[in-house]
Amino acid sequence: MKMSARWIPIAFIVICLGLTGSALAAPATPCTAENESATEFVPNRNGGAIYQCINGRWERIAVCGNNGQCIYL
């Protein structure tokens, strides 16, 4: 079976999403007016992510590695 070159980027994206799928989980705490601007760290097997409650939604503001260093988005 021959794989065309156009499927390689799609396969790469699918693999990356599979590896980081748990990083897409949002905090379990509801985002309400009482905790507006609060931040919460959500761990996963690759480190974790920092979310901030903004206008009733959790927005991911940083991605963190296992070494504890975070990249703010």
PQR file with spaces between the fields and no chain letter, atoms N, CA, C, O and H, PARSE charges and radii, in Angstrom:
ATOM       1  N    MET     1       0.848   -1.175    0.000 -0.4000 1.5000
ATOM       2  CA   MET     1       0.000    0.000    0.000 -0.0000 2.0000
ATOM       3  C    MET     1       0.891    1.235    0.000  0.5500 1.7000
ATOM       4  O    MET     1       1.737    1.389    0.881 -0.5500 1.4000
ATOM       5  N    LYS     2       0.712    2.103   -0.966 -0.4000 1.5000
ATOM       6  CA   LYS     2       1.514    3.303   -1.112 -0.0000 2.0000
ATOM       7  C    LYS     2       0.837    4.472   -0.379  0.5500 1.7000
ATOM       8  O    LYS     2      -0.354    4.724   -0.562 -0.5500 1.4000
ATOM       9  H    LYS     2       0.025    1.978   -1.682  0.4000 1.0000
ATOM      10  N    MET     3       1.602    5.166    0.437 -0.4000 1.5000
ATOM      11  CA   MET     3       1.063    6.311    1.184 -0.0000 2.0000
ATOM      12  C    MET     3       1.459    7.592    0.450  0.5500 1.7000
ATOM      13  O    MET     3       2.643    7.847    0.233 -0.5500 1.4000
ATOM      14  H    MET     3       2.569    4.962    0.585  0.4000 1.0000
ATOM      15  N    SER     4       0.491    8.375    0.078 -0.4000 1.5000
ATOM      16  CA   SER     4       0.808    9.620   -0.630 -0.0000 2.0000
ATOM      17  C    SER     4       1.352   10.655    0.343  0.5500 1.7000
ATOM      18  O    SER     4       1.094   10.594    1.545 -0.5500 1.4000
ATOM      19  H    SER     4      -0.472    8.168    0.254  0.4000 1.0000
ATOM      20  N    ALA     5       2.108   11.604   -0.195 -0.4000 1.5000
ATOM      21  CA   ALA     5       2.754   12.622    0.634 -0.0000 2.0000
ATOM      22  C    ALA     5       1.753   13.530    1.339  0.5500 1.7000
ATOM      23  O    ALA     5       2.073   14.109    2.377 -0.5500 1.4000
ATOM      24  H    ALA     5       2.317   11.653   -1.172  0.4000 1.0000
ATOM      25  N    ARG     6       0.560   13.660    0.797 -0.4000 1.5000
ATOM      26  CA   ARG     6      -0.409   14.561    1.435 -0.0000 2.0000
ATOM      27  C    ARG     6      -0.943   14.018    2.752  0.5500 1.7000
ATOM      28  O    ARG     6      -1.481   14.784    3.551 -0.5500 1.4000
ATOM      29  H    ARG     6       0.300   13.190   -0.046  0.4000 1.0000
ATOM      30  N    TRP     7      -0.810   12.718    3.002 -0.4000 1.5000
ATOM      31  CA   TRP     7      -1.296   12.124    4.248 -0.0000 2.0000
ATOM      32  C    TRP     7      -0.281   12.241    5.380  0.5500 1.7000
ATOM      33  O    TRP     7      -0.643   12.077    6.545 -0.5500 1.4000
ATOM      34  H    TRP     7      -0.373   12.095    2.353  0.4000 1.0000
ATOM      35  N    ILE     8       0.967   12.517    5.068 -0.4000 1.5000
ATOM      36  CA   ILE     8       1.995   12.595    6.104 -0.0000 2.0000
ATOM      37  C    ILE     8       1.707   13.714    7.104  0.5500 1.7000
ATOM      38  O    ILE     8       1.761   13.458    8.307 -0.5500 1.4000
ATOM      39  H    ILE     8       1.262   12.649    4.121  0.4000 1.0000
ATOM      40  N    PRO     9       1.402   14.953    6.669 -0.5600 1.5000
ATOM      41  CA   PRO     9       1.083   16.001    7.672  0.2800 2.0000
ATOM      42  C    PRO     9      -0.156   15.669    8.494  0.5500 1.7000
ATOM      43  O    PRO     9      -0.205   15.972    9.686 -0.5500 1.4000
ATOM      44  N    ILE    10      -1.145   15.057    7.880 -0.4000 1.5000
ATOM      45  CA   ILE    10      -2.365   14.692    8.613 -0.0000 2.0000
ATOM      46  C    ILE    10      -2.046   13.637    9.671  0.5500 1.7000
ATOM      47  O    ILE    10      -2.518   13.726   10.804 -0.5500 1.4000
ATOM      48  H    ILE    10      -1.105   14.811    6.912  0.4000 1.0000
ATOM      49  N    ALA    11      -1.244   12.640    9.297 -0.4000 1.5000
ATOM      50  CA   ALA    11      -0.862   11.599   10.251 -0.0000 2.0000
ATOM      51  C    ALA    11      -0.058   12.199   11.408  0.5500 1.7000
ATOM      52  O    ALA    11      -0.236   11.809   12.561 -0.5500 1.4000
ATOM      53  H    ALA    11      -0.861   12.568    8.376  0.4000 1.0000
ATOM      54  N    PHE    12       0.822   13.143   11.094 -0.4000 1.5000
ATOM      55  CA   PHE    12       1.622   13.793   12.135 -0.0000 2.0000
ATOM      56  C    PHE    12       0.733   14.536   13.126  0.5500 1.7000
ATOM      57  O    PHE    12       0.943   14.447   14.335 -0.5500 1.4000
ATOM      58  H    PHE    12       0.968   13.460   10.156  0.4000 1.0000
ATOM      59  N    ILE    13      -0.250   15.262   12.626 -0.4000 1.5000
ATOM      60  CA   ILE    13      -1.168   16.011   13.491 -0.0000 2.0000
ATOM      61  C    ILE    13      -1.971   15.063   14.377  0.5500 1.7000
ATOM      62  O    ILE    13      -2.147   15.324   15.567 -0.5500 1.4000
ATOM      63  H    ILE    13      -0.421   15.335   11.643  0.4000 1.0000
ATOM      64  N    VAL    14      -2.452   13.976   13.806 -0.4000 1.5000
ATOM      65  CA   VAL    14      -3.230   13.003   14.579 -0.0000 2.0000
ATOM      66  C    VAL    14      -2.377   12.388   15.686  0.5500 1.7000
ATOM      67  O    VAL    14      -2.846   12.210   16.811 -0.5500 1.4000
ATOM      68  H    VAL    14      -2.308   13.764   12.840  0.4000 1.0000
ATOM      69  N    ILE    15      -1.130   12.066   15.367 -0.4000 1.5000
ATOM      70  CA   ILE    15      -0.236   11.492   16.381 -0.0000 2.0000
ATOM      71  C    ILE    15       0.027   12.505   17.491  0.5500 1.7000
ATOM      72  O    ILE    15      -0.009   12.156   18.671 -0.5500 1.4000
ATOM      73  H    ILE    15      -0.749   12.211   14.453  0.4000 1.0000
ATOM      74  N    CYS    16       0.289   13.750   17.122 -0.4000 1.5000
ATOM      75  CA   CYS    16       0.540   14.783   18.138 -0.0000 2.0000
ATOM      76  C    CYS    16      -0.677   15.008   19.026  0.5500 1.7000
ATOM      77  O    CYS    16      -0.533   15.160   20.239 -0.5500 1.4000
ATOM      78  H    CYS    16       0.318   14.033   16.164  0.4000 1.0000
ATOM      79  N    LEU    17      -1.853   15.031   18.452 -0.4000 1.5000
ATOM      80  CA   LEU    17      -3.063   15.210   19.259 -0.0000 2.0000
ATOM      81  C    LEU    17      -3.271   14.029   20.188  0.5500 1.7000
ATOM      82  O    LEU    17      -3.739   14.203   21.313 -0.5500 1.4000
ATOM      83  H    LEU    17      -1.970   14.908   17.466  0.4000 1.0000
ATOM      84  N    GLY    18      -2.931   12.830   19.735 -0.4000 1.5000
ATOM      85  CA   GLY    18      -3.050   11.649   20.588 -0.0000 2.0000
ATOM      86  C    GLY    18      -2.102   11.713   21.765  0.5500 1.7000
ATOM      87  O    GLY    18      -2.453   11.296   22.869 -0.5500 1.4000
ATOM      88  H    GLY    18      -2.551   12.688   18.822  0.4000 1.0000
ATOM      89  N    LEU    19      -0.905   12.229   21.544 -0.4000 1.5000
ATOM      90  CA   LEU    19       0.072   12.321   22.621 -0.0000 2.0000
ATOM      91  C    LEU    19      -0.272   13.411   23.623  0.5500 1.7000
ATOM      92  O    LEU    19       0.063   13.302   24.803 -0.5500 1.4000
ATOM      93  H    LEU    19      -0.620   12.568   20.648  0.4000 1.0000
ATOM      94  N    THR    20      -0.938   14.457   23.160 -0.4000 1.5000
ATOM      95  CA   THR    20      -1.249   15.572   24.058 -0.0000 2.0000
ATOM      96  C    THR    20      -2.724   15.626   24.416  0.5500 1.7000
ATOM      97  O    THR    20      -3.180   16.621   24.980 -0.5500 1.4000
ATOM      98  H    THR    20      -1.210   14.545   22.201  0.4000 1.0000
ATOM      99  N    GLY    21      -3.468   14.598   24.108 -0.4000 1.5000
ATOM     100  CA   GLY    21      -4.909   14.618   24.339 -0.0000 2.0000
ATOM     101  C    GLY    21      -5.289   14.918   25.767  0.5500 1.7000
ATOM     102  O    GLY    21      -6.270   15.620   26.014 -0.5500 1.4000
ATOM     103  H    GLY    21      -3.097   13.790   23.650  0.4000 1.0000
ATOM     104  N    SER    22      -4.525   14.394   26.719 -0.4000 1.5000
ATOM     105  CA   SER    22      -4.871   14.652   28.112 -0.0000 2.0000
ATOM     106  C    SER    22      -4.556   16.083   28.522  0.5500 1.7000
ATOM     107  O    SER    22      -5.047   16.553   29.548 -0.5500 1.4000
ATOM     108  H    SER    22      -3.729   13.823   26.519  0.4000 1.0000
ATOM     109  N    ALA    23      -3.744   16.782   27.734 -0.4000 1.5000
ATOM     110  CA   ALA    23      -3.460   18.182   28.046 -0.0000 2.0000
ATOM     111  C    ALA    23      -4.641   19.080   27.712  0.5500 1.7000
ATOM     112  O    ALA    23      -4.674   20.246   28.106 -0.5500 1.4000
ATOM     113  H    ALA    23      -3.345   16.400   26.900  0.4000 1.0000
ATOM     114  N    LEU    24      -5.598   18.542   26.993 -0.4000 1.5000
ATOM     115  CA   LEU    24      -6.757   19.334   26.600 -0.0000 2.0000
ATOM     116  C    LEU    24      -7.864   19.306   27.641  0.5500 1.7000
ATOM     117  O    LEU    24      -8.888   19.966   27.468 -0.5500 1.4000
ATOM     118  H    LEU    24      -5.572   17.596   26.672  0.4000 1.0000
ATOM     119  N    ALA    25      -7.679   18.556   28.714 -0.4000 1.5000
ATOM     120  CA   ALA    25      -8.699   18.474   29.754 -0.0000 2.0000
ATOM     121  C    ALA    25      -8.769   19.798   30.512  0.5500 1.7000
ATOM     122  O    ALA    25      -7.742   20.385   30.854 -0.5500 1.4000
ATOM     123  H    ALA    25      -6.847   18.019   28.855  0.4000 1.0000
ATOM     124  N    ALA    26      -9.973   20.252   30.767 -0.4000 1.5000
ATOM     125  CA   ALA    26     -10.177   21.502   31.506 -0.0000 2.0000
ATOM     126  C    ALA    26     -10.287   21.200   33.006  0.5500 1.7000
ATOM     127  O    ALA    26     -10.531   20.055   33.385 -0.5500 1.4000
ATOM     128  H    ALA    26     -10.808   19.775   30.490  0.4000 1.0000
ATOM     129  N    PRO    27     -10.112   22.202   33.853 -0.5600 1.5000
ATOM     130  CA   PRO    27     -10.254   21.995   35.297  0.2800 2.0000
ATOM     131  C    PRO    27     -11.655   21.504   35.666  0.5500 1.7000
ATOM     132  O    PRO    27     -12.638   21.821   34.996 -0.5500 1.4000
ATOM     133  N    ALA    28     -11.720   20.733   36.734 -0.4000 1.5000
ATOM     134  CA   ALA    28     -13.002   20.205   37.205 -0.0000 2.0000
ATOM     135  C    ALA    28     -13.808   21.270   37.951  0.5500 1.7000
ATOM     136  O    ALA    28     -15.029   21.154   38.056 -0.5500 1.4000
ATOM     137  H    ALA    28     -10.921   20.476   37.278  0.4000 1.0000
ATOM     138  N    THR    29     -13.145   22.297   38.466 -0.4000 1.5000
ATOM     139  CA   THR    29     -13.817   23.370   39.186 -0.0000 2.0000
ATOM     140  C    THR    29     -14.617   24.226   38.205  0.5500 1.7000
ATOM     141  O    THR    29     -14.080   24.640   37.178 -0.5500 1.4000
ATOM     142  H    THR    29     -12.153   22.390   38.380  0.4000 1.0000
ATOM     143  N    PRO    30     -15.884   24.499   38.498 -0.5600 1.5000
ATOM     144  CA   PRO    30     -16.661   25.359   37.602  0.2800 2.0000
ATOM     145  C    PRO    30     -16.092   26.783   37.568  0.5500 1.7000
ATOM     146  O    PRO    30     -15.637   27.306   38.585 -0.5500 1.4000
ATOM     147  N    CYS    31     -16.127   27.386   36.402 -0.4000 1.5000
ATOM     148  CA   CYS    31     -15.669   28.771   36.240 -0.0000 2.0000
ATOM     149  C    CYS    31     -16.878   29.684   36.442  0.5500 1.7000
ATOM     150  O    CYS    31     -17.751   29.779   35.579 -0.5500 1.4000
ATOM     151  H    CYS    31     -16.496   26.961   35.575  0.4000 1.0000
ATOM     152  N    THR    32     -16.914   30.348   37.588 -0.4000 1.5000
ATOM     153  CA   THR    32     -18.054   31.198   37.939 -0.0000 2.0000
ATOM     154  C    THR    32     -17.577   32.616   38.255  0.5500 1.7000
ATOM     155  O    THR    32     -16.377   32.889   38.261 -0.5500 1.4000
ATOM     156  H    THR    32     -16.205   30.271   38.289  0.4000 1.0000
ATOM     157  N    ALA    33     -18.515   33.502   38.515 -0.4000 1.5000
ATOM     158  CA   ALA    33     -18.176   34.887   38.853 -0.0000 2.0000
ATOM     159  C    ALA    33     -17.355   34.954   40.148  0.5500 1.7000
ATOM     160  O    ALA    33     -16.526   35.849   40.313 -0.5500 1.4000
ATOM     161  H    ALA    33     -19.490   33.281   38.510  0.4000 1.0000
ATOM     162  N    GLU    34     -17.588   34.004   41.066 -0.4000 1.5000
ATOM     163  CA   GLU    34     -16.864   34.003   42.341 -0.0000 2.0000
ATOM     164  C    GLU    34     -15.380   33.722   42.166  0.5500 1.7000
ATOM     165  O    GLU    34     -14.568   34.225   42.943 -0.5500 1.4000
ATOM     166  H    GLU    34     -18.261   33.277   40.932  0.4000 1.0000
ATOM     167  N    ASN    35     -15.001   32.930   41.162 -0.4000 1.5000
ATOM     168  CA   ASN    35     -13.587   32.626   40.980 -0.0000 2.0000
ATOM     169  C    ASN    35     -13.023   33.220   39.674  0.5500 1.7000
ATOM     170  O    ASN    35     -12.059   32.705   39.109 -0.5500 1.4000
ATOM     171  H    ASN    35     -15.660   32.521   40.530  0.4000 1.0000
ATOM     172  N    GLU    36     -13.638   34.298   39.219 -0.4000 1.5000
ATOM     173  CA   GLU    36     -13.153   35.011   38.028 -0.0000 2.0000
ATOM     174  C    GLU    36     -11.685   35.387   38.218  0.5500 1.7000
ATOM     175  O    GLU    36     -11.307   35.884   39.279 -0.5500 1.4000
ATOM     176  H    GLU    36     -14.421   34.717   39.679  0.4000 1.0000
ATOM     177  N    SER    37     -10.872   35.160   37.217 -0.4000 1.5000
ATOM     178  CA   SER    37      -9.422   35.429   37.183 -0.0000 2.0000
ATOM     179  C    SER    37      -8.601   34.423   37.978  0.5500 1.7000
ATOM     180  O    SER    37      -7.378   34.552   38.043 -0.5500 1.4000
ATOM     181  H    SER    37     -11.179   34.757   36.355  0.4000 1.0000
ATOM     182  N    ALA    38      -9.238   33.424   38.586 -0.4000 1.5000
ATOM     183  CA   ALA    38      -8.498   32.391   39.305 -0.0000 2.0000
ATOM     184  C    ALA    38      -7.736   31.527   38.304  0.5500 1.7000
ATOM     185  O    ALA    38      -8.158   31.382   37.156 -0.5500 1.4000
ATOM     186  H    ALA    38     -10.231   33.319   38.533  0.4000 1.0000
ATOM     187  N    THR    39      -6.617   30.956   38.736 -0.4000 1.5000
ATOM     188  CA   THR    39      -5.858   30.033   37.901 -0.0000 2.0000
ATOM     189  C    THR    39      -5.854   28.657   38.545  0.5500 1.7000
ATOM     190  O    THR    39      -5.950   28.520   39.765 -0.5500 1.4000
ATOM     191  H    THR    39      -6.274   31.073   39.668  0.4000 1.0000
ATOM     192  N    GLU    40      -5.740   27.643   37.699 -0.4000 1.5000
ATOM     193  CA   GLU    40      -5.719   26.267   38.196 -0.0000 2.0000
ATOM     194  C    GLU    40      -4.791   25.437   37.312  0.5500 1.7000
ATOM     195  O    GLU    40      -4.831   25.528   36.085 -0.5500 1.4000
ATOM     196  H    GLU    40      -5.662   27.754   36.709  0.4000 1.0000
ATOM     197  N    PHE    41      -3.950   24.621   37.967 -0.4000 1.5000
ATOM     198  CA   PHE    41      -3.034   23.739   37.254 -0.0000 2.0000
ATOM     199  C    PHE    41      -3.702   22.383   37.063  0.5500 1.7000
ATOM     200  O    PHE    41      -4.216   21.802   38.019 -0.5500 1.4000
ATOM     201  H    PHE    41      -3.918   24.548   38.964  0.4000 1.0000
ATOM     202  N    VAL    42      -3.697   21.875   35.825 -0.4000 1.5000
ATOM     203  CA   VAL    42      -4.264   20.561   35.528 -0.0000 2.0000
ATOM     204  C    VAL    42      -3.110   19.659   35.087  0.5500 1.7000
ATOM     205  O    VAL    42      -2.565   19.837   33.998 -0.5500 1.4000
ATOM     206  H    VAL    42      -3.279   22.347   35.049  0.4000 1.0000
ATOM     207  N    PRO    43      -2.734   18.684   35.934 -0.5600 1.5000
ATOM     208  CA   PRO    43      -1.609   17.813   35.579  0.2800 2.0000
ATOM     209  C    PRO    43      -2.001   16.765   34.537  0.5500 1.7000
ATOM     210  O    PRO    43      -3.169   16.399   34.409 -0.5500 1.4000
ATOM     211  N    ASN    44      -1.008   16.296   33.805 -0.4000 1.5000
ATOM     212  CA   ASN    44      -1.177   15.154   32.906 -0.0000 2.0000
ATOM     213  C    ASN    44       0.147   14.420   32.827  0.5500 1.7000
ATOM     214  O    ASN    44       1.096   14.790   33.517 -0.5500 1.4000
ATOM     215  H    ASN    44      -0.059   16.593   33.909  0.4000 1.0000
ATOM     216  N    ARG    45       0.230   13.402   32.011 -0.4000 1.5000
ATOM     217  CA   ARG    45       1.440   12.571   31.983 -0.0000 2.0000
ATOM     218  C    ARG    45       2.647   13.293   31.390  0.5500 1.7000
ATOM     219  O    ARG    45       3.781   12.859   31.592 -0.5500 1.4000
ATOM     220  H    ARG    45      -0.542   13.102   31.450  0.4000 1.0000
ATOM     221  N    ASN    46       2.424   14.383   30.665 -0.4000 1.5000
ATOM     222  CA   ASN    46       3.516   15.134   30.048 -0.0000 2.0000
ATOM     223  C    ASN    46       3.850   16.415   30.800  0.5500 1.7000
ATOM     224  O    ASN    46       4.642   17.216   30.304 -0.5500 1.4000
ATOM     225  H    ASN    46       1.502   14.736   30.501  0.4000 1.0000
ATOM     226  N    GLY    47       3.293   16.630   31.942 -0.4000 1.5000
ATOM     227  CA   GLY    47       3.499   17.851   32.719 -0.0000 2.0000
ATOM     228  C    GLY    47       2.177   18.416   33.171  0.5500 1.7000
ATOM     229  O    GLY    47       1.681   18.065   34.242 -0.5500 1.4000
ATOM     230  H    GLY    47       2.649   15.979   32.344  0.4000 1.0000
ATOM     231  N    GLY    48       1.591   19.298   32.357 -0.4000 1.5000
ATOM     232  CA   GLY    48       0.294   19.855   32.702 -0.0000 2.0000
ATOM     233  C    GLY    48       0.027   21.159   31.977  0.5500 1.7000
ATOM     234  O    GLY    48       0.767   21.551   31.075 -0.5500 1.4000
ATOM     235  H    GLY    48       1.994   19.583   31.487  0.4000 1.0000
ATOM     236  N    ALA    49      -1.034   21.817   32.382 -0.4000 1.5000
ATOM     237  CA   ALA    49      -1.418   23.092   31.787 -0.0000 2.0000
ATOM     238  C    ALA    49      -2.001   23.981   32.873  0.5500 1.7000
ATOM     239  O    ALA    49      -2.582   23.499   33.846 -0.5500 1.4000
ATOM     240  H    ALA    49      -1.635   21.498   33.115  0.4000 1.0000
ATOM     241  N    ILE    50      -1.837   25.287   32.692 -0.4000 1.5000
ATOM     242  CA   ILE    50      -2.413   26.264   33.610 -0.0000 2.0000
ATOM     243  C    ILE    50      -3.588   26.922   32.903  0.5500 1.7000
ATOM     244  O    ILE    50      -3.468   27.402   31.776 -0.5500 1.4000
ATOM     245  H    ILE    50      -1.365   25.678   31.902  0.4000 1.0000
ATOM     246  N    TYR    51      -4.721   26.933   33.586 -0.4000 1.5000
ATOM     247  CA   TYR    51      -5.942   27.540   33.059 -0.0000 2.0000
ATOM     248  C    TYR    51      -6.320   28.728   33.917  0.5500 1.7000
ATOM     249  O    TYR    51      -6.031   28.762   35.113 -0.5500 1.4000
ATOM     250  H    TYR    51      -4.818   26.543   34.502  0.4000 1.0000
ATOM     251  N    GLN    52      -6.971   29.708   33.298 -0.4000 1.5000
ATOM     252  CA   GLN    52      -7.480   30.877   34.018 -0.0000 2.0000
ATOM     253  C    GLN    52      -8.961   31.044   33.704  0.5500 1.7000
ATOM     254  O    GLN    52      -9.383   30.905   32.556 -0.5500 1.4000
ATOM     255  H    GLN    52      -7.206   29.681   32.326  0.4000 1.0000
ATOM     256  N    CYS    53      -9.741   31.342   34.732 -0.4000 1.5000
ATOM     257  CA   CYS    53     -11.173   31.560   34.576 -0.0000 2.0000
ATOM     258  C    CYS    53     -11.395   32.964   34.025  0.5500 1.7000
ATOM     259  O    CYS    53     -11.108   33.957   34.692 -0.5500 1.4000
ATOM     260  H    CYS    53      -9.398   31.455   35.664  0.4000 1.0000
ATOM     261  N    ILE    54     -11.912   33.035   32.793 -0.4000 1.5000
ATOM     262  CA   ILE    54     -12.138   34.317   32.132 -0.0000 2.0000
ATOM     263  C    ILE    54     -13.536   34.320   31.531  0.5500 1.7000
ATOM     264  O    ILE    54     -13.849   33.496   30.671 -0.5500 1.4000
ATOM     265  H    ILE    54     -12.146   32.228   32.250  0.4000 1.0000
ATOM     266  N    ASN    55     -14.367   35.237   31.977 -0.4000 1.5000
ATOM     267  CA   ASN    55     -15.730   35.388   31.444 -0.0000 2.0000
ATOM     268  C    ASN    55     -16.530   34.078   31.441  0.5500 1.7000
ATOM     269  O    ASN    55     -17.223   33.764   30.473 -0.5500 1.4000
ATOM     270  H    ASN    55     -14.113   35.906   32.675  0.4000 1.0000
ATOM     271  N    GLY    56     -16.423   33.332   32.526 -0.4000 1.5000
ATOM     272  CA   GLY    56     -17.207   32.111   32.658 -0.0000 2.0000
ATOM     273  C    GLY    56     -16.654   30.897   31.923  0.5500 1.7000
ATOM     274  O    GLY    56     -17.330   29.872   31.846 -0.5500 1.4000
ATOM     275  H    GLY    56     -15.860   33.587   33.313  0.4000 1.0000
ATOM     276  N    ARG    57     -15.441   30.986   31.380 -0.4000 1.5000
ATOM     277  CA   ARG    57     -14.811   29.871   30.671 -0.0000 2.0000
ATOM     278  C    ARG    57     -13.382   29.694   31.146  0.5500 1.7000
ATOM     279  O    ARG    57     -12.705   30.670   31.468 -0.5500 1.4000
ATOM     280  H    ARG    57     -14.891   31.819   31.443  0.4000 1.0000
ATOM     281  N    TRP    58     -12.919   28.443   31.191 -0.4000 1.5000
ATOM     282  CA   TRP    58     -11.522   28.178   31.491 -0.0000 2.0000
ATOM     283  C    TRP    58     -10.722   28.328   30.208  0.5500 1.7000
ATOM     284  O    TRP    58     -10.997   27.653   29.215 -0.5500 1.4000
ATOM     285  H    TRP    58     -13.470   27.650   30.929  0.4000 1.0000
ATOM     286  N    GLU    59      -9.735   29.210   30.230 -0.4000 1.5000
ATOM     287  CA   GLU    59      -8.857   29.437   29.081 -0.0000 2.0000
ATOM     288  C    GLU    59      -7.466   28.919   29.437  0.5500 1.7000
ATOM     289  O    GLU    59      -6.934   29.238   30.500 -0.5500 1.4000
ATOM     290  H    GLU    59      -9.511   29.758   31.036  0.4000 1.0000
ATOM     291  N    ARG    60      -6.882   28.123   28.551 -0.4000 1.5000
ATOM     292  CA   ARG    60      -5.529   27.619   28.806 -0.0000 2.0000
ATOM     293  C    ARG    60      -4.555   28.764   28.547  0.5500 1.7000
ATOM     294  O    ARG    60      -4.535   29.338   27.459 -0.5500 1.4000
ATOM     295  H    ARG    60      -7.315   27.864   27.688  0.4000 1.0000
ATOM     296  N    ILE    61      -3.749   29.090   29.557 -0.4000 1.5000
ATOM     297  CA   ILE    61      -2.824   30.208   29.422 -0.0000 2.0000
ATOM     298  C    ILE    61      -1.370   29.747   29.393  0.5500 1.7000
ATOM     299  O    ILE    61      -0.485   30.530   29.048 -0.5500 1.4000
ATOM     300  H    ILE    61      -3.766   28.624   30.441  0.4000 1.0000
ATOM     301  N    ALA    62      -1.108   28.489   29.750 -0.4000 1.5000
ATOM     302  CA   ALA    62       0.269   27.995   29.742 -0.0000 2.0000
ATOM     303  C    ALA    62       0.276   26.472   29.620  0.5500 1.7000
ATOM     304  O    ALA    62      -0.660   25.791   30.040 -0.5500 1.4000
ATOM     305  H    ALA    62      -1.826   27.852   30.031  0.4000 1.0000
ATOM     306  N    VAL    63       1.347   25.966   29.040 -0.4000 1.5000
ATOM     307  CA   VAL    63       1.590   24.530   28.952 -0.0000 2.0000
ATOM     308  C    VAL    63       2.896   24.268   29.675  0.5500 1.7000
ATOM     309  O    VAL    63       3.893   24.952   29.445 -0.5500 1.4000
ATOM     310  H    VAL    63       2.107   26.519   28.699  0.4000 1.0000
ATOM     311  N    CYS    64       2.884   23.267   30.557 -0.4000 1.5000
ATOM     312  CA   CYS    64       4.051   22.995   31.390 -0.0000 2.0000
ATOM     313  C    CYS    64       4.607   21.605   31.109  0.5500 1.7000
ATOM     314  O    CYS    64       3.857   20.672   30.825 -0.5500 1.4000
ATOM     315  H    CYS    64       2.074   22.711   30.743  0.4000 1.0000
ATOM     316  N    GLY    65       5.921   21.476   31.191 -0.4000 1.5000
ATOM     317  CA   GLY    65       6.583   20.196   31.000 -0.0000 2.0000
ATOM     318  C    GLY    65       6.806   19.498   32.323  0.5500 1.7000
ATOM     319  O    GLY    65       6.527   20.051   33.387 -0.5500 1.4000
ATOM     320  H    GLY    65       6.530   22.234   31.422  0.4000 1.0000
ATOM     321  N    ASN    66       7.319   18.261   32.249 -0.4000 1.5000
ATOM     322  CA   ASN    66       7.609   17.496   33.456 -0.0000 2.0000
ATOM     323  C    ASN    66       8.694   18.158   34.307  0.5500 1.7000
ATOM     324  O    ASN    66       8.786   17.894   35.506 -0.5500 1.4000
ATOM     325  H    ASN    66       7.546   17.811   31.385  0.4000 1.0000
ATOM     326  N    ASN    67       9.509   19.009   33.699 -0.4000 1.5000
ATOM     327  CA   ASN    67      10.585   19.676   34.425 -0.0000 2.0000
ATOM     328  C    ASN    67      10.092   20.881   35.237  0.5500 1.7000
ATOM     329  O    ASN    67      10.873   21.519   35.942 -0.5500 1.4000
ATOM     330  H    ASN    67       9.434   19.223   32.725  0.4000 1.0000
ATOM     331  N    GLY    68       8.791   21.186   35.131 -0.4000 1.5000
ATOM     332  CA   GLY    68       8.217   22.296   35.883 -0.0000 2.0000
ATOM     333  C    GLY    68       8.260   23.640   35.170  0.5500 1.7000
ATOM     334  O    GLY    68       7.724   24.625   35.680 -0.5500 1.4000
ATOM     335  H    GLY    68       8.157   20.668   34.558  0.4000 1.0000
ATOM     336  N    GLN    69       8.881   23.696   34.014 -0.4000 1.5000
ATOM     337  CA   GLN    69       8.937   24.942   33.262 -0.0000 2.0000
ATOM     338  C    GLN    69       7.685   25.068   32.406  0.5500 1.7000
ATOM     339  O    GLN    69       7.244   24.095   31.795 -0.5500 1.4000
ATOM     340  H    GLN    69       9.316   22.896   33.600  0.4000 1.0000
ATOM     341  N    CYS    70       7.114   26.268   32.361 -0.4000 1.5000
ATOM     342  CA   CYS    70       5.874   26.507   31.619 -0.0000 2.0000
ATOM     343  C    CYS    70       6.110   27.505   30.511  0.5500 1.7000
ATOM     344  O    CYS    70       6.914   28.427   30.643 -0.5500 1.4000
ATOM     345  H    CYS    70       7.472   27.059   32.857  0.4000 1.0000
ATOM     346  N    ILE    71       5.401   27.309   29.423 -0.4000 1.5000
ATOM     347  CA   ILE    71       5.411   28.239   28.305 -0.0000 2.0000
ATOM     348  C    ILE    71       4.042   28.905   28.291  0.5500 1.7000
ATOM     349  O    ILE    71       3.020   28.244   28.106 -0.5500 1.4000
ATOM     350  H    ILE    71       4.748   26.559   29.316  0.4000 1.0000
ATOM     351  N    TYR    72       4.034   30.219   28.487 -0.4000 1.5000
ATOM     352  CA   TYR    72       2.772   30.956   28.500 -0.0000 2.0000
ATOM     353  C    TYR    72       2.353   31.290   27.085  0.5500 1.7000
ATOM     354  O    TYR    72       3.159   31.729   26.264 -0.5500 1.4000
ATOM     355  H    TYR    72       4.864   30.755   28.637  0.4000 1.0000
ATOM     356  N    LEU    73       1.069   31.072   26.814 -0.4000 1.5000
ATOM     357  CA   LEU    73       0.546   31.271   25.462 -0.0000 2.0000
ATOM     358  C    LEU    73       0.080   32.680   25.238  0.5500 1.7000
ATOM     359  O    LEU    73      -0.388   33.009   24.148 -0.5500 1.4000
ATOM     360  H    LEU    73       0.415   30.715   27.481  0.4000 1.0000
